[in-house]
Amino acid sequence: MEFESILKEVGEFGKYQKSLLLKFIVPTTFASAFYVLNVIFMVATPDHWCYVPEFASLNLSEAEIKRIAIPRLNDGSFAKCSMYAQNYAALFSEYKSTGKFPDVKINGKIIPKRPEMKCIHGWVYQKDWYEETIVSKWDLVCDRNYLPSLVLTLANAGSVIGTFCFSTMADK
């Protein structure tokens, strides 16, 4: 007996099969979309800037710390991967004695462009949208910013390869 003749004998796609489809398959498919798309939120990159440990004990706002330690870019935003290369301990001690930060000077003149360096103590992450993502947990920013995209690419490539490999195994 062939499959088609057996199918005609037991009954084709009827009310029972339709009810199974609506009760189990459709809700499962809807829920699996959340599972698949969850990765996008887990690898989101929140706004970040260099962490300066000398300012950790001070009661300074985020804006004040950025103004003192983080360079501005041409568009007016703050740099995400660099900080000013300056003696923060000296700035900190002057702040403790006077209550304000001095203008950065070289030979008595205020310098508009200070030397910069890469972040060496990690980053501070904005937590307005995300409490924590894998990017903020493992510091996947700046020199390592390609890793979240690589993870998504490899996961999708694995899905494609797995579809072909396991579908042939399932058919046997």
C-alpha positions as CSV (number, residue, x, y, z in Angstrom):
1,M,0.0,0.0,0.0
2,E,1.2,3.4,-0.8
3,F,1.1,6.4,1.5
4,E,-1.7,8.2,-0.5
5,S,-4.0,5.2,-0.3
6,I,-3.4,4.8,3.4
7,L,-4.1,8.5,3.9
8,K,-7.4,8.3,2.1
9,E,-8.4,5.3,4.2
10,V,-7.7,6.9,7.6
11,G,-8.9,10.3,6.6
12,E,-7.1,13.4,5.3
13,F,-6.6,16.8,6.9
14,G,-9.8,17.1,8.9
15,K,-11.2,19.0,11.9
16,Y,-9.1,17.1,14.4
17,Q,-5.8,17.9,12.5
18,K,-6.8,21.6,12.2
19,S,-7.5,21.8,15.9
20,L,-4.1,20.2,16.7
21,L,-2.5,22.8,14.5
22,L,-4.2,25.7,16.2
23,K,-3.7,24.4,19.7
24,F,0.0,23.4,19.5
25,I,1.8,24.5,16.4
26,V,0.7,28.1,16.0
27,P,1.4,29.1,19.7
28,T,4.7,27.3,19.6
29,T,5.8,29.1,16.5
30,F,4.8,32.4,18.0
31,A,6.8,31.7,21.2
32,S,9.8,30.5,19.2
33,A,10.0,33.9,17.5
34,F,10.7,35.5,20.9
35,Y,13.5,32.9,21.5
36,V,15.1,33.6,18.2
37,L,14.9,37.4,18.3
38,N,16.1,37.5,21.9
39,V,19.6,37.3,20.7
40,I,19.3,40.8,19.2
41,F,18.6,42.3,22.6
42,M,21.3,40.2,24.3
43,V,24.0,41.6,22.0
44,A,22.8,45.2,22.0
45,T,25.6,47.7,22.6
46,P,24.6,50.4,25.2
47,D,26.2,53.8,25.2
48,H,29.6,53.6,27.0
49,W,32.7,55.6,27.9
50,C,36.0,55.0,29.6
51,Y,36.0,54.2,33.3
52,V,38.3,56.5,35.4
53,P,38.8,54.9,38.8
54,E,40.0,58.1,40.4
55,F,36.5,59.5,40.1
56,A,34.7,56.5,41.6
57,S,34.7,57.9,45.2
58,L,33.7,61.4,44.1
59,N,30.1,62.5,44.0
60,L,30.2,63.7,40.4
61,S,27.6,63.4,37.7
62,E,28.0,61.5,34.6
63,A,28.2,64.8,32.6
64,E,30.9,66.2,34.9
65,I,33.1,63.0,34.6
66,K,32.7,63.0,30.8
67,R,33.6,66.7,30.6
68,I,36.8,66.2,32.5
69,A,38.0,62.8,31.2
70,I,36.4,62.0,27.9
71,P,37.2,63.7,24.6
72,R,34.5,65.1,22.4
73,L,34.2,64.0,18.8
74,N,33.5,66.3,15.8
75,D,29.8,65.7,16.0
76,G,29.7,66.8,19.7
77,S,29.3,63.3,21.2
78,F,31.7,61.8,23.6
79,A,34.4,59.3,22.5
80,K,33.6,55.7,23.5
81,C,37.1,54.2,23.3
82,S,39.4,56.9,24.5
83,M,40.0,59.2,27.4
84,Y,42.4,62.1,28.1
85,A,45.9,61.0,29.1
86,Q,46.3,63.1,32.2
87,N,47.3,62.7,35.8
88,Y,43.9,62.1,37.4
89,A,45.4,61.6,40.8
90,A,46.7,65.2,40.7
91,L,43.3,66.5,39.5
92,F,41.6,64.5,42.2
93,S,43.8,65.9,45.0
94,E,43.2,69.5,43.7
95,Y,39.5,68.8,43.6
96,K,39.7,67.6,47.2
97,S,41.4,70.7,48.4
98,T,39.6,73.4,46.3
99,G,36.2,71.7,45.5
100,K,36.6,72.2,41.8
101,F,38.7,70.9,38.9
102,P,41.4,73.0,37.5
103,D,41.7,73.9,33.8
104,V,44.3,71.6,32.2
105,K,47.4,73.6,31.6
106,I,50.8,73.1,30.1
107,N,53.4,75.8,30.9
108,G,50.7,77.9,32.4
109,K,48.5,77.9,29.3
110,I,45.1,76.2,29.0
111,I,45.4,73.6,26.2
112,P,42.4,73.1,24.0
113,K,43.5,69.7,22.7
114,R,44.8,67.3,25.3
115,P,46.6,64.0,24.5
116,E,44.4,61.0,24.4
117,M,44.8,57.3,25.2
118,K,42.8,54.1,25.0
119,C,40.6,53.1,27.9
120,I,42.7,51.1,30.3
121,H,40.4,50.5,33.2
122,G,37.3,49.3,31.3
123,W,34.1,51.1,30.5
124,V,31.0,52.6,32.1
125,Y,27.8,51.6,30.4
126,Q,24.5,53.5,30.2
127,K,21.8,51.6,31.9
128,D,18.7,53.5,30.7
129,W,17.6,50.7,28.2
130,Y,19.4,47.6,29.3
131,E,20.6,46.6,32.8
132,E,23.1,44.2,31.3
133,T,23.9,42.7,27.9
134,I,26.7,40.3,26.9
135,V,28.4,43.3,25.4
136,S,28.5,45.2,28.7
137,K,29.2,42.0,30.8
138,W,32.2,41.0,28.7
139,D,33.3,44.4,27.5
140,L,32.8,43.6,23.8
141,V,33.4,47.2,22.7
142,C,36.1,49.2,20.9
143,D,38.8,46.6,19.9
144,R,36.4,43.7,20.5
145,N,33.3,45.3,18.9
146,Y,33.3,42.8,16.0
147,L,32.5,39.9,18.3
148,P,28.7,40.4,18.8
149,S,28.3,40.5,15.0
150,L,30.4,37.4,14.6
151,V,28.3,35.6,17.2
152,L,25.1,36.4,15.3
153,T,26.7,35.5,11.9
154,L,27.9,32.1,13.3
155,A,24.6,31.4,14.9
156,N,22.8,32.0,11.6
157,A,25.3,30.0,9.7
158,G,24.9,27.2,12.2
159,S,21.1,27.3,11.6
160,V,21.5,27.0,7.9
161,I,24.0,24.1,8.1
162,G,22.0,22.4,10.8
163,T,18.8,22.7,8.7
164,F,20.5,20.8,5.8
165,C,22.3,18.2,8.0
166,F,19.5,17.4,10.4
167,S,16.7,17.5,7.9
168,T,18.3,14.7,5.9
169,M,18.9,12.7,9.2
170,A,15.2,13.2,10.2
171,D,14.0,11.9,6.9
172,K,15.8,8.6,7.3
